[in-house]
Amino acid sequence: MDLQIGQIVLSKMGRDKNRFFIIFDITDDGYVYLIDGKLRKIKKPKKKKIKHIAPTKFVSEEIKEKILKKKLTDAEVAKVIEEFENRKE
């Protein structure tokens, strides 16, 4: 599975099942850190096993750049996810 920072993923397990998140960070030990700008904010991302997410093909280059530059806000994250959900339906 090829995952990238800034990629939108769907949670498959846990109490956040069927929610969309953006990958904030990827670790070497099979985990990712996820944010959604609402429940999981930048200051406290959700640590989740890679096998418990379903990646989409959508990667927000704007979000990716802002994560790497550390200039991202929760409102921007929530907006990108909301636009993705609305476009998908």
Steps between C-alpha positions, in 0.01 A plus 500: 500500500654828390402768751591868494473791738196704395310197370136454595424161656190329637507341843389133488513417873429651840256761618605727214401237241380643165650845566744672268837621623817649353834333560706735716801273552615148416718292734733213418319257730173465306311798640374830364390815678166632380326837529158625399500855639198431723536202735865435423684828489856574396618520861364153581490276191355147513756218487356216293631177350540512123293183463203682657475767230390497136695752291329706232680616187461865604810679632471869584829653388406825676450321834815293448708815448349670804562194721865491394535877561308472830257774391174303500181584688220268612248706299694435177505125572126490573426698182697264274331192651156661471561590133621144433187350661269731307673427172487125560122481548 
